[in-house]
Amino acid sequence: MNIMILLQNKGKMTAKELSSELEVSDRTILRDMDALTNAGIPVVSERGKEGGWRLLDNFRSKLSGLSLDDMKSLFLFPSEELLEDLGLNNTPLDTRHKLVEAVPAAYRDEVQAMWERIHIDSGTWKQSRENADALHTVLQAVWDSKRLNINYEQADGEQKERLVEPLGLVAKGNTWYLVASRNDMMRNYRVSRIHHAKVINETFKRPVHFNLGAYWEQSKAEFVQNLPTYDVEVEIHPEIMNRMKFTAKFVQVINTEKPRGDKWIAATLRFHNELEAAEYILGFANKMKVVSPKSLTDKIVSSAMSVIDFYNRD
């Protein structure tokens, strides 16, 4: 495989050049050439000062240096919704059929097995597509490296005009984010919050060493690290332990202790803020009790009383 790739990229190489590149002996190279010939690969040797080994003209390896694992990964497509959002209307099914035909016969069964056994769905159980009216305009600016004027809704609901230099789009689940530079600072914009976008006929220079994937991973790690935390000591009835695993959208279970004599379990839960904690714990009614902080107990009691008052009005 390595010999085929080298000859494909460099055109012609001597046995000595090949042996040096691959760190094997000249004799090993000659044996490998025999093996390639027996496998039907058209390698030929030319003698003389300008001689060497080369592939026959117009021959190209269908593998192009891809390993079996590389080829398998090509069949792991993102969701059809994300491809649709990007305007890639060809169905993954058609694309996979074309890929199967391009794969050498010796590997075809294995890569097709990957297609048949692994499916990636990046959506949620209750699919709710976000408004992405501005996505196509944003995508155009990304491709053309042109500045973009956006009307962006901030977390507090206020809308502001922003002139940005769009560097890329990231799909997090089924939500699109625009990564852009503004005033020489990198920022992330949720596309569904862009109420209007207009491409400005001004190009810009992309940062020389910018890598979208690496930037996103770093940005994501920093976001999680900077989230506020609110720890709560609770006692949990054993009946709801399994339910907690399926309703823990806003909570992280830091630790749990062994059940006491009455089977209740002491635990530490972590939320982002007091409001999330109160709403979450109140949802379990008398199956979860706050031990500390005391202020949270007061808030939960107050919320419960307001609910009772609301329904007692009738």
N, C-alpha and C positions, 0 to 999 in steps of 0.2 A: 504494500500500500504506500509506504513512504517513498519508494523508488518511483512509483507511478506519479505521485504528487510532485516530486522534484523534477522529473522529466517533463511533466505537463507545464510546470511553471517556468523552467529554465530552458526548455527546448532540447538541449544536448549537454551531456556530461560524460566525462571519462570514468572508467572503473575506479581510478584513483580518487577522483573528486567525490564519487558516490561513497566509496569506502570511508573517506575522511569525514564526510558529512554525517554518515550513519554510524561511524565508529565501529566498523567491522573490517574484516580483511578483504583484499581484492578477490580472493578465492570464493568467499561467501557471496560477494556481488555476482560473480559468474554463475554460481549455483542458483541464486535468486532469479537471474535472467532466464536461465533454463526453465525454472518453475513458472515464470510469467509466460514464456512462450508456450509451454504445455497447457497453461490455463486459457490460451487463446488471445492473450494480450499481444498486439503487434509491436514488439520492441525489436529494433534492428541495430546492428553494430556497423559503424563506418570506420575504416582504417585510415591511416595517414596522420599528418600533422594536425589537421583540423577535425580529426575523427572523434568518435565517442558513441555513447549509446543515446538513442532517441526513440520516441514513439512515432509510428507512421503518421504522415500528414493527415490532417482532418480527423484524427482519432482523439477523442476526449473521454476520460474516465467519467462514467455516470456518477460515481461516488463523490468526486470533487473533494476528497479528503474527509468526508463525513464518516464517523464511526457508526456502528449499529445503534448505539444509544442516541447519537445525534439525530439519526433518521427517525427513531421512535419519537423523539421530542417534537418533530415537525407535525405530528398527528394530534398533538394536544392543543386544540384550538380554544381561544376564549369564547365567551358566549356569543350567540348570533346577534343579540341586542347590541353588544359593543361594536361588532363589525358593521352592523347597520348604521349606528351612530356616526361612524367614520365614512359612510358612503360606500363601503365595500359590500356591494349587493350580491356578489357571487356567493352561493351557499357553501358552507364548509364541506358539505357532502360532495359537491362537484370538485372542489379543490383537492379533497382527499383522494378521490378517484384518479385525478391527474398525477398526484404525488406517487400513488401506488404504481402507476405505469412507469414512472421515472426511476423507481428503485430497482436495482438489480434483482433478478429472479431468485437468487440464493437467499436474499433477505426479505422477500416480499411477504411471506407468511408471518414472520415475526413482527414486522412493522404494522401489518394489517391487524394482528392480534391486539396491539396497543390501541388502535382505533376502536376496536370492538369491545374492549374491556375498560377503557378509561374515558370518562366524559367530564368536562369541566363546566360547571354552571356557576357563574359569578354573581348571579342575582340572589334575591331573598325569597323566602317561602311565600310571602305575600308581596308579589311584585308590584312596586309602585314606581313607575318611571318618573324621574325628575324632569322638570321643564328644562329642555336644552335647546331652546330656539336659537340661541346665539352660537351654538357649537360649530356650525358650518362656517360662519364668519370667522370665528376664532381659529378654526383649523386652516382656513385659507391664509390667515396672517402668519400662522406657524410655519406653513410650507414655504411661503414667499419671503420669510424673514422681514416682514413689514410691521411698522409700529401700529398699535391698536388703541383706539379710543373706546373705553367702556364706561357704562353707567352701572356701578356696582353697589349692591345692597349689603351693608355691613351687618354684623351680628345684632346690633341694636335696632335694625330696621331702617336706618338712615341711608339714603342713596347719594353716592358721590361720583363725580367724573374722574376718571383715571386714564392717563396716557402711559401705556406700558409697552415693553418689548417682549413679545411672546416667544418663549424658548421651547415649550413642549406641552403635551397633554398627558395626564396620568389618569387611568381609570382605577378608582379604589372601590371595589365591589362593583356596583352599577352607577357610581357617582363619578362624574368627570371633574378634574381640577386642571386649571391652567397654571403652569409655572411660568412666571414672567419676571423681567427685571424692571424696576422702577426706581429712578434716582440712584442707580448703581447698587440697588439692594434687591436680593432675590425674595419673591413673594409668591404665595399660593392663593389662587382665586377659585372659589367653587363656581363652576360654569352656570349652574341653575340660578345663581344670584346675579348673573350678568343680565340686566334687563334690556340693554341695547349695546351693540358692538358695531364699530365702523373701522374698516381698514384704512389707515392713512398711507398715502402714496410716498412713504419714506422708508427706505431700507435701513437696517442697522447691522452692526457686526456682532455675531454671536461670540460669547466668551471663548477664548481659544481652547481651554481644557475642560469645558463644561460637559459633564456626563449626567444626563437626566436621571437614570436609574440610581446612581450613587447619591446624587443630590436628594432625591425623594426619600431614600432610606435614612439619610442623615436628618432631613427635615422631620420625618415621622418620629424618629427616636427623640429628637429635641422636643417635639410637641407633647409626646407622652410623658417625658421627664418633667416638663414644666406644668403639667396639669395639677390643679390643687387637690389635696387629699383631706379626707374627713373620716377619721377612724371611730368606730362605735363598738362598744362591748355589749354583747347581747346573749340571751339564753334562747335556745331554739328547741321547739317540740319536735320529736323524731319524725312525726307524720309529714313534715314539710321539707325534710332534708333533700329528698329527691326532686321536689318541685323547685327548690332553690337553684338547682343546676340548669333548669330550663328558663328561669325568669331572671337570671343574674345579668341583665344587660348593663346595668350601671354599678354593679357591685363586684368587689373582689374579696374572696374569702381568704383572710390572712392566715388564720389558724383555727383549728377546732380542738376541743379537749374531749376526753372520754366521757360517755354518758354518766350522769350522776345516778343515785339510787332511784330517783323518780323518772329517769331516762332522759331528762332534759340535757341539752348539750350547750356548754359555754363556747362562745366563738367570738372572734374579732373580725368585723367587716370593714371594708374600706370603700368610701364613696368619694365623689368629687366635691360635694358640698352638703350642707345640712338639709336643704330642700329635697334633694334626691334621696337622702337617707330616710327622711320622714315619710315620703310617699311610698318608698319601697317597703318599709317596715309596717306601715299602716295597712298595706295590702294583705298582710298575713294575719290581721286581726289579733286574736288571742293566742296565736301559735308562736309569736316571737315577742320577747320582752327586752326592753332596753335596760341595761345595767348602768351604763354611762355613755355620754355625758348627761347630766340631769336636765340641762336645757333642752335636749332633744326629746326627752320624755314629756316635758311641758308642751312642746310644740305639737307632738303627736296627739296628746289629750285635747289640746285646743282645736286641732283640725277635726278630730272625731266629734267633738261637741258641736262644731259649726255644721257638720254634715247632719247630725241629729236635729239641730234647730231648723235647718233648711227643709227637711222632710216633715217636720212637725207643723210647719206653717199651714199645710193643707188639712 
